[in-house]
Amino acid sequence: MKRLVLLMLVVFVGAALMQGCGRKEGELVKEEELAASVEDWTLTKQALFEMISKLPEAQKRKYDTPAGRAELADRIMSEELFYREALKDNLASKDWVKKQIDEATRGILVAAYFKDKVEAKARPSDKELREYYDSHLDMYVSLPVARAQHIFSKSKEKLDDIKRQIEEGGEKMTTMAHNYSEDPLTQAEGGDLGYFNPGGYMRGIGFSQVLGDTIFKMEPAVIHGPIKWEKGYSLIRVNEIKPAQQEPFEDVKGKISDVLTKERLQQVRNEVVGGIRKDYDCRNFMEEYYRTIQRSPEELFEFAQAANDPNVRIKAFEEIVEKFPDDKHAPQALFMVGFVYLEELKDKVSADKAFNNVLVRYPDSDVAESARWMLDNLDKPVPEFQDMDDLKAKTSGKSGD
């Protein structure tokens, strides 16, 4: 475990250094701003503090002290020394080092291409983000928040007496909680349960369905109870309650972007790969071998649905039509050829041809109406659907809608 933690820290520090923890060329840094230096290389205190803030919680606790910062600065300085000595010894020329450098470079470039060419295309526009927000307002409503305090006891009679002393004798609830509550976790703080949401965690109580359902119905500033719950009885006073509120668009814009990007990534990836493949002589021999194995129409259909490459899916669907033209899967497979061309490859010409073939070869099939609808709506988005039956239901009789 220690070796794993050390490796994680070394990797993190190395990445942080690559991002520019040292001094920029030509930039003067005052000595009081420095955490460490080696010749012309410098590590600023600001960079060190930023690195610590991004560490896992356990490591952050270790290094976010004067002694910890000194230790971490020394570790980073040692890495700079190792790096300089490695350059002196020309370690980059060793075969095993070259291999690791090549692998690291390859991984960095692949990740960079994916981010620049795939993820960037999958990111929605501001207009799409706003449209999604406006049509999903109910998803972006913050939960109500309450702050309350309680006096806990296993005895209902004891709490009845304490309540009388507060209401009739003028005693303060905070003082009574401090003196008489049997909840050791909140007693010293006057029974303060902190802030919590409905059904959420409450300090001292934990999760209580009974209290969670009851507290948000209580009138604030009034002592309620004794209320029986899972562990005993409590007097409750709600001191503050904030109702549910619509979260502003700007606050959730990033979340929405992540959701929509994740939904689109696979499709965009397939489109990018499909476009690139045309420029290279590449073959998936394992895919080709798999396709040579004799499979039933059902197996072919399942294979086509599971394949990531839209071109492979099209070939599998076409194989069903070619080898098993009279099978019940053939009309649906031919329909799916057109669907993949249209929705994933954006090839309307090939899609049009496939949907017309459905009508010519299988005019009485249960996908014929859907094929007609697709032909009449090639320029419109396909409605969202769960499966083929759902799509047929949504396109049946909607020609020209």
GIWO-V462964 format. One record per helix or strand. SS is the DSSP state (H for helix, E for strand). FROM is the first residue (numbers start at 1). TO is the last residue. If there is no record, write none. Layout:
# GIWO-V462964
((SS:FROM:TO) (SS:FROM:TO))
This chain:
# GIWO-V462964
((H:2:18) (H:31:33) (E:34:38) (E:41:44) (H:45:53) (H:57:63) (H:66:88) (H:91:93) (H:95:122) (H:126:135) (H:137:140) (E:141:142) (E:145:153) (H:156:167) (H:173:180) (H:187:189) (E:192:196) (E:202:202) (E:206:206) (H:209:215) (E:223:229) (E:232:242) (E:245:246) (H:249:277) (H:285:292) (H:297:306) (H:310:323) (H:328:343) (H:348:361) (H:368:376) (H:388:395))
